[in-house]
């Protein structure tokens, strides 16, 4: 997204992608209303509409064997009142193809960054590895968009603030039937919690586990995961044999951190490279894209003019720091008030006949009921495409 917008602003952009294609099993395939708005503004809505997508407009919670609606996106402001579930490789292909139409954009696949070039107290480019061997690219600005395990961030040695997280997550998929509930379905059980994402023919499932418990849990039969889930959601009891082995279950080491300073002369970090997000709320992708749009709008002119300074990079952090702090603050509350109690067995809903009192209050008060969907779907301080990038 950042490369596309900058290229439309006339900035020469080279994007280095570690892998040879985008066909990987991404965890977050959510396209939020703010991103859908951006695609409209960028003139890509028709191409996006041709991608396989499922529109999620509700969150249901199994209570006593019944699916109870706890949140709806149908009352959101704006045109898009849903989250689109789209294979992330399809969205990345769409953005890459749109960017390739710009003469100033270059995409180099199978080219992982290996380090930074430093000259005269600033970052002057990157070193990389490709099928042709080692190489380097010099640049007026390096922007790290390489996620929570950022090679660039590590090479820069920027200071990080990190908060403890009580859980890690398993990711796997099982078949979905037409008679199943639709949308996003959280399941709270005995010392375990799940979030089920409706993906047409299958469920993509995140299972929260106590931090550091993965190795010991893998000593047990993999079937126990789905047996436990089916105990909370009986309509899944016919799929307890859906996982063949532990190879089908991927581990995500959950982190929540933020750089004190997102930049140094010649370098800017955005997205998870600047602020690793927890999967709580599924908002990491949304926040990263908003970072990209803000960075492109602020930096396009100084980059094109060859005048970009550290002060320009600081403007990006100032623009995006409040949404980041607010979002991570909400995630920390969710960790302590939701995830930790669930993992400690205090939020088992399988034997309840009604929602816990806080959720009942949430459902009854319109303002409170609409706030969580708004924050998840639209976020804090949504960004819009600059005029020069609109089509």
ABEGO torsion letter per residue (X at the ends): XAAAAAAAAGBBBBBBBABABABBBBABABBBAAAAAAAAAAGAAAAAAABBBBBBABBBBBBGGBBBBABBAAABBEABABBBBBBAAAAAAAAAAAAAABAABBBBBGBBBAEBBBBGGBBAEBBBBBAAEBBBBBBABBBBAAEAABAAAAAAGBBBBBBBBABBBBBBBBBBBAABBBEBBBBBBBGBBBBBBBBGABBBBBBBBBBGAAAAAAABBAAAAAAAAAAABAAAAAAAAABABAAABBBBBBBBBBBABABBBGBBBBEAAABBBBABGGAAAAAAAAAAAAAAAAAAAAAAAGABBAAAAAAAAAAAAAAAAAAAAAAAAAAAAAAAAAAAGAABAAABABBBAAAAAAAABAAAAAAAAAAAAAEBGBBBBBAAABX
